[in-house]
Amino acid sequence: MSVEIVEGEDFSQLDGSTLRAKLEEALAENRSLKKELATSRAKEILGSNGFSLVKPEDLAGVKLEEMEAKAKELQEQRLAERRAIVEDLLKAKGFEGDELKAEVEAWLSGGSGSREEPKDGGTEDGSWSTGLTGGQFVRDTDKKLPPMDDPMANFTSHFSKK
């Protein structure tokens, strides 16, 4: 039962069930708008402050005026947890002292430590090339395959001598 609320309407002539329905509808709409505003505000706060470890869902139920402080608190907490994990992993690999601190900072700043690791990519420089295959990655080995002349996989033209 959808009840339209008209401004200036005389509610004194309505029965209790109609008033109750109007109240519940208004409250539901109010909750929906509050949730939408909170999500939008959370995304704005997270984006403008660079809180990459916090999601808008983490701030659900937090008052609008307390969101930024809560987001900062969650970011710091998660960064500390991440630091502890990286530190433990590097200690297990034998790092200690200043070398450990330098490695932890390198990992947390987006690097992968001071050691050179192999590049993960499709070309020699580690970058990927894409073709006209709907955004799929094209590997060098795929470029060496013969073209399909017809859907029945007739490769004769590719192998025939010209």
Secondary structure, 3 states (H helix, E strand, C coil): CCCCCCCCCCHHHCCHHHHHHHHHHHHHHHHHHHHHHHHHHHHHHHHHHCCCCCCHHHHCCCCHHHHHHHHHHHHHHHHHHHHHHHHHHHHHCCCCHHHHHHHHHHHHCCCCCCCCCCCCCCCCCCCCCECCCCCCECCHHHHCCCCCCCCCCCCHHHHCCC
